[in-house]
Amino acid sequence: MQRINEDIKTGNFKQVYLLYGSEDYLRNQYRDRLKDALLGGGDAMNLSCFEGKDINHPQIVDLAETMPFLAERRVIVIENSGLFKGGSDVLADYLKEMSPTAYFVFSEKEVDKRNRLFKAAKDQGYISEFGEQDENTLTRWIAGIVKKEGMEIEGAAVALLLYKTGTDMENIEKELEKLICY
């Protein structure tokens, strides 16, 4: 995660980012931050998003080979495709010799590290795992959100919140929003 933050700050990006793991909230946050930073100003004309298992692999390669319109990058976001479980030889081969203007952001729940596409993404870019966060990390995160709202929360209240909501950060954020509004 620190590497992604550094890339966003410096503007020096890898051409392939694979974000995977069970923590959807963090994966989605970093996907959106990367997408916005790569587009550099919200130019949605050079953004293509694909989701699900029914993705046409040759179409993605053709899209990646298309020159971006009045920008330096074409950003392709692919989510929950299962490509890193089942594999895609077409994309694996393409990532090895891809267009210098194409940038991929993959967001997957599960991956198989033995997969050809995983290995190609690792060679050409950066891979980050977003696993379930521990209680100390969640406690600091909750305290930070509450502090931004100009409030305070006691340790016992944080423990009760975590007991009731579990460790899913998206669920915690929604419950915190309710508490803050109340």
C-alpha positions in Angstrom: 0.0 0.0 0.0 2.9 2.4 0.7 4.2 1.8 -2.8 0.9 2.7 -4.3 0.7 5.9 -2.2 4.2 6.8 -3.2 3.4 6.2 -6.9 0.4 8.4 -6.6 2.3 11.1 -4.8 5.2 11.1 -7.3 3.2 10.5 -10.5 5.6 7.7 -11.4 3.3 4.8 -12.2 3.7 1.2 -13.1 1.7 0.0 -16.1 0.0 -2.8 -14.2 -1.5 -2.8 -10.7 -3.1 -5.9 -9.2 -5.1 -5.3 -6.0 -6.4 -8.4 -4.4 -7.6 -9.8 -1.1 -10.6 -10.2 1.1 -10.9 -6.5 2.3 -13.2 -5.0 -0.3 -13.2 -1.5 1.3 -9.4 -1.0 1.0 -9.3 -2.6 -2.4 -12.0 -0.2 -3.7 -10.4 2.8 -2.1 -7.0 2.1 -3.7 -8.6 1.2 -7.0 -10.4 4.6 -7.1 -7.3 6.5 -6.0 -5.2 4.9 -8.7 -7.8 5.4 -11.4 -8.1 9.1 -10.5 -4.3 9.6 -10.4 -3.7 7.8 -13.6 -6.4 9.8 -15.4 -4.9 13.0 -14.1 -8.0 15.2 -13.9 -11.0 13.0 -14.3 -10.8 12.5 -18.1 -13.2 9.6 -18.4 -12.8 9.4 -22.2 -9.6 7.4 -21.8 -11.1 5.1 -19.1 -12.6 1.7 -19.7 -14.0 -0.4 -16.9 -14.9 -4.1 -17.1 -16.5 -6.3 -14.4 -17.4 -9.9 -14.2 -16.3 -13.1 -15.8 -17.6 -12.5 -19.3 -14.8 -10.3 -20.5 -13.7 -10.5 -24.1 -9.9 -10.8 -23.8 -9.0 -9.8 -27.4 -11.2 -6.8 -27.1 -9.3 -5.6 -24.1 -6.0 -6.0 -26.0 -7.4 -4.0 -28.9 -8.6 -1.3 -26.5 -5.2 -1.2 -24.8 -3.5 -0.8 -28.2 -5.7 2.2 -29.0 -4.0 5.5 -28.6 -5.4 7.7 -25.8 -7.3 10.8 -26.9 -5.6 14.1 -25.8 -4.0 12.4 -22.9 -0.8 10.4 -22.2 -2.6 7.3 -20.7 -5.4 4.9 -21.5 -6.6 3.3 -18.2 -8.3 0.0 -18.2 -9.9 -1.2 -14.9 -10.9 -4.9 -14.6 -12.7 -6.1 -11.5 -13.9 -9.5 -10.2 -13.1 -11.2 -13.5 -11.6 -14.4 -12.2 -8.7 -13.9 -14.7 -6.2 -14.5 -11.9 -7.9 -17.8 -10.9 -8.7 -19.3 -14.3 -6.1 -17.5 -16.4 -5.9 -15.7 -19.7 -3.0 -16.5 -22.0 -4.0 -13.7 -24.3 -3.6 -11.0 -21.6 -0.6 -12.7 -20.0 1.2 -12.5 -23.4 0.0 -9.0 -24.0 1.3 -7.7 -20.6 4.8 -8.8 -21.5 4.9 -6.5 -24.6 2.2 -3.9 -24.0 1.7 -0.5 -25.4 3.5 2.2 -23.4 0.3 4.2 -23.2 -1.8 1.4 -21.6 -2.3 1.2 -17.9 -4.1 -1.7 -16.2 -5.7 -1.8 -12.7 -7.0 -5.2 -11.8 -9.1 -5.7 -8.6 -9.7 -9.3 -7.6 -11.0 -11.1 -4.5 -8.9 -14.2 -5.1 -5.8 -15.0 -7.2 -3.7 -18.1 -7.9 -0.1 -17.1 -7.6 0.9 -19.9 -10.0 -1.2 -18.4 -12.8 0.7 -17.0 -15.9 -1.2 -13.8 -15.7 -0.3 -13.3 -12.1 3.4 -13.8 -12.9 3.1 -11.4 -15.9 1.5 -8.7 -13.7 4.2 -9.2 -11.1 6.9 -8.8 -13.7 5.4 -5.7 -15.4 3.9 -3.9 -12.4 3.0 -4.0 -8.7 0.9 -6.4 -6.7 -0.7 -5.6 -3.4 -2.7 -7.8 -1.1 -5.5 -6.3 1.0 -6.3 -8.8 3.7 -8.5 -8.5 6.8 -7.2 -5.9 9.2 -6.3 -6.6 12.8 -8.0 -5.0 15.8 -5.3 -2.5 16.5 -5.3 -1.2 12.9 -9.1 -1.0 12.9 -9.1 0.8 16.3 -6.7 3.5 14.9 -8.7 3.8 11.7 -12.0 4.3 13.7 -10.3 6.9 16.0 -9.0 8.8 12.9 -12.5 8.9 11.3 -14.1 10.1 14.5 -11.4 12.7 15.1 -11.9 14.1 11.6 -15.5 14.7 12.6 -14.3 16.7 15.7 -15.4 14.0 18.1 -13.9 11.4 20.5 -14.5 7.8 21.1 -13.5 5.7 24.1 -11.7 2.4 23.8 -14.6 0.4 25.2 -17.0 2.0 22.6 -14.6 1.0 19.8 -14.4 -2.6 21.2 -18.2 -2.8 21.4 -18.4 -1.4 17.8 -16.0 -4.0 16.5 -17.8 -6.8 18.5 -21.1 -5.8 16.9 -19.9 -5.1 13.3 -17.0 -7.5 12.8 -13.9 -6.6 11.0 -15.4 -5.7 7.6 -14.2 -2.1 7.0 -17.1 -1.2 4.7 -19.6 -2.3 7.4 -17.7 -0.4 10.1 -17.7 2.8 8.0 -21.5 2.7 7.5 -22.1 2.1 11.2 -19.7 4.9 12.1 -21.6 7.2 9.8 -24.8 6.4 11.6 -23.2 7.0 15.0 -21.7 10.3 13.8 -24.9 11.5 12.4 -26.8 10.6 15.6 
